[in-house]
């Protein structure tokens, strides 16, 4: 396939091997979307990834995968925003955080990514695997890749691309070694990443893309209001976690049991602790 970004690159030249589906509608800045699917990985899955020291500054352990099974991409060259990666060493991982361990391959896992696409502090992201929170971020830019290095399909010399359209792709996509593969391996190898001759097998089901999702549901907003009422100098509770609410909730730092940040996963703990103080 031609990459279609004006670079002249294509899968054959770069060694890309793909079996993917593409969601027909691109998300735009300001959209709130949930991407959800079940995925099953063959217990005999054998691709092991590769040593990659570039991952260490971003929370990795010096290991990476060239195989992704889901991606969110902007329209420019090397404009990947996020990927769900897979290998037999680290398992299934999002931003280096494990979604499924290799020992659990052969069982279904439900992946969910809820996001507000934004190029400012109005962005938020929540990723879960079987309802376990894997990644959470509020008040952040979400249309730029947080882990920019070459092995992650990002050019560190031009990391900010401010994607205004986001494409969702799902399925097996193995990156090759690019057009400089001879410099890396010598003339006897090719640009394609080597994996088992019998192929790599995953299954997917219950695929959905839902627009208009909310990070804080009705019950969550009520908990926020109750917390704001206890932080009574904020004024009338509105159920919105903004800068003032976060600052007030975190102001009582002499309490060692307060969570380090206020977000949708910790707001109930904050309410519990501040209620105990009042009691």
C-alpha positions in Angstrom: 0.0 0.0 0.0 1.1 3.6 -0.7 1.2 5.6 2.5 -0.6 8.5 0.8 1.3 11.2 2.7 3.4 12.5 -0.1 6.6 10.8 1.1 6.8 8.3 -1.7 7.0 5.5 0.9 5.0 2.3 0.8 4.8 -1.0 2.6 7.0 -2.9 0.1 9.9 -0.4 0.5 9.6 -0.1 4.2 8.7 -3.7 5.0 5.2 -3.2 6.4 2.9 -6.2 6.7 -0.7 -5.5 7.5 -4.1 -7.1 7.8 -6.3 -4.2 9.1 -9.7 -2.6 8.9 -10.1 1.2 8.9 -13.0 3.0 10.6 -14.7 5.1 7.9 -15.3 8.2 9.9 -12.4 10.3 11.3 -12.8 11.9 14.7 -12.3 15.7 15.0 -11.0 17.9 17.8 -13.7 18.3 20.4 -15.2 14.8 19.8 -15.6 12.5 22.7 -15.4 8.9 21.6 -15.2 5.4 23.0 -13.3 2.8 21.0 -14.1 -0.7 22.3 -13.5 -4.3 21.2 -12.7 -7.7 22.5 -9.4 -9.3 21.4 -8.1 -12.9 21.7 -4.4 -13.7 21.1 -3.3 -17.2 20.1 -1.6 -18.9 23.0 1.1 -20.0 20.5 1.8 -16.4 19.6 5.5 -16.2 19.1 6.7 -12.7 18.0 9.0 -11.5 20.8 9.6 -7.8 20.0 13.1 -6.3 20.1 15.6 -4.5 22.3 14.9 -0.8 22.2 16.7 1.6 24.6 14.7 4.5 23.2 11.8 3.4 25.3 13.4 3.9 28.7 12.9 7.7 29.0 9.2 7.1 28.4 8.6 4.5 31.0 9.6 1.5 28.9 12.0 -1.2 30.0 14.3 -1.2 27.0 12.0 -3.4 25.0 9.6 -2.6 22.3 7.3 -4.2 19.7 7.0 -3.4 16.0 3.5 -5.0 16.0 0.4 -3.0 16.7 -3.2 -4.3 16.8 -4.9 -0.9 17.1 -3.8 2.6 16.2 -5.0 6.2 16.3 -3.3 8.3 13.7 -3.2 11.9 12.4 -3.0 12.7 8.7 0.7 13.7 8.6 3.8 11.6 8.1 4.8 9.8 11.3 1.7 11.1 13.0 0.8 8.1 15.1 -0.9 9.3 18.4 -1.4 6.1 20.2 -1.0 2.3 19.6 -2.0 -0.9 21.3 1.1 -3.1 20.9 1.6 -6.8 21.2 4.6 -9.1 21.7 5.2 -12.4 23.6 7.5 -10.8 26.1 5.5 -7.8 27.4 2.1 -9.0 26.2 -0.6 -6.6 25.1 0.4 -3.0 26.1 -0.9 0.6 25.8 1.8 3.2 26.5 4.0 0.5 28.1 1.2 -0.4 30.5 0.2 -4.0 30.3 -3.4 -4.8 29.2 -2.9 -8.5 29.1 0.0 -10.7 30.2 1.5 -13.3 27.8 0.4 -16.0 30.3 -3.2 -15.0 29.6 -3.1 -15.3 25.9 -5.9 -17.6 24.8 -8.5 -15.7 26.9 -10.6 -12.8 25.6 -9.9 -9.3 26.9 -12.2 -6.3 26.5 -10.3 -3.1 25.6 -11.9 0.3 25.9 -10.4 3.7 25.2 -12.5 6.7 26.0 -11.1 10.0 24.9 -11.9 13.7 24.3 -9.7 14.7 21.4 -8.2 18.1 22.1 -5.1 20.2 21.5 -5.5 21.9 24.9 -6.3 21.2 28.6 -9.8 20.2 27.8 -8.6 16.8 26.6 -8.9 13.6 28.7 -8.2 9.9 28.2 -9.3 6.7 30.0 -8.2 3.2 28.9 -9.4 0.0 30.5 -8.8 -3.7 30.0 -11.6 -5.9 31.4 -12.7 -2.8 33.3 -9.2 -2.4 34.9 -7.9 1.1 34.5 -4.6 1.0 32.5 -4.2 4.7 31.7 -6.0 7.8 32.9 -5.3 11.4 32.1 -7.4 14.6 32.5 -6.7 18.1 31.5 -4.2 17.1 28.8 -3.5 17.4 25.1 -4.7 14.2 23.5 -3.9 14.7 19.7 -0.2 14.4 20.1 1.9 11.3 20.8 3.2 11.3 24.4 6.1 8.9 23.7 7.9 10.4 20.7 10.8 8.3 19.4 11.6 6.7 16.0 10.7 3.2 17.0 7.2 4.4 18.0 6.6 5.9 14.5 7.4 9.5 15.7 10.1 11.9 14.5 11.7 13.6 17.6 12.8 16.4 15.4 9.2 17.2 14.6 7.1 15.8 17.4 4.3 18.4 17.4 1.9 17.9 14.5 -1.4 19.0 16.1 -3.6 16.4 14.4 -7.1 17.8 13.7 -8.4 14.5 12.3 -7.9 11.2 13.9 -8.1 7.9 12.0 -8.8 4.6 13.9 -7.4 1.4 12.5 -7.7 -2.1 13.9 -5.9 -5.4 13.1 -2.4 -6.8 12.8 0.2 -4.3 11.5 3.9 -5.2 11.6 6.3 -2.4 10.9 9.4 -3.2 8.9 12.9 -2.0 9.3 12.6 0.8 6.7 14.7 1.6 3.7 18.0 1.6 5.6 17.7 -2.1 6.5 21.0 -2.9 4.7 22.9 -0.5 7.0 21.2 -2.2 10.0 21.6 -5.9 9.0 23.8 -6.2 5.9 22.8 -7.3 2.4 21.5 -10.8 3.2 18.4 -9.6 5.1 15.3 -7.7 3.9 13.2 -4.8 5.3 10.5 -7.1 6.7 10.4 -8.1 10.4 10.8 -11.8 10.8 8.0 -13.7 12.6 6.8 -17.3 12.7 6.3 -18.8 9.2 2.8 -20.0 10.2 1.8 -16.4 10.8 0.4 -14.5 13.8 -3.2 -15.1 14.9 -5.6 -12.8 16.8 -9.4 -12.6 16.9 -11.6 -9.6 17.5 -15.3 -9.2 18.2 -17.8 -6.7 19.5 -16.1 -3.8 17.8 -17.8 -0.5 18.4 -17.1 3.2 18.1 -19.5 5.3 20.2 -19.6 9.1 20.1 -20.7 11.5 22.8 -19.3 9.6 25.8 -18.6 11.3 29.1 -15.7 10.7 31.4 -17.8 11.6 34.5 -21.2 9.9 34.4 -24.2 11.0 36.4 -23.1 9.2 39.6 -19.5 10.5 39.2 -20.8 14.1 38.9 -22.9 13.8 42.0 -19.8 12.6 43.9 -17.9 15.6 42.6 -20.7 17.9 43.8 -20.5 16.3 47.3 -16.8 16.8 47.4 -17.1 20.4 46.2 -19.7 21.0 48.9 -17.1 20.0 51.5 -14.5 22.2 49.9 -17.1 24.9 50.5 -14.9 27.9 49.6 -15.4 26.9 45.9 -18.9 28.3 45.8 -21.9 26.5 44.3 -21.1 22.8 43.4 -21.3 22.2 39.7 -20.0 18.6 39.4 -17.1 19.7 37.1 -13.6 18.9 38.1 -11.6 22.0 37.1 -8.4 23.6 38.3 -9.9 25.1 41.4 -11.5 21.8 42.5 -8.3 19.9 41.9 -6.2 22.5 43.8 -8.6 22.6 46.7 -8.8 18.8 47.0 -5.0 18.5 46.9 -4.3 21.4 49.3 -4.5 19.2 52.5 -1.1 17.6 51.9 -0.5 16.9 55.5 -2.8 14.0 55.0 -0.6 11.2 53.8 -3.5 9.1 52.7 -4.7 11.5 50.0 -4.2 10.2 46.4 -1.6 12.0 44.4 -4.1 13.3 41.9 -7.8 14.0 41.6 -9.5 12.2 38.7 -12.5 10.1 37.9 -10.8 7.0 39.5 -9.9 8.8 42.8 -12.8 11.2 43.4 -14.7 8.8 45.6 -11.6 8.3 47.8 -11.2 12.1 48.2 -14.9 12.4 49.2 -14.4 9.5 51.7 -11.4 11.2 53.3 -12.8 14.7 53.4 -16.1 13.3 54.9 -14.1 11.5 57.6 -12.4 14.8 58.4 -15.7 16.5 58.8 -17.0 13.7 60.9 
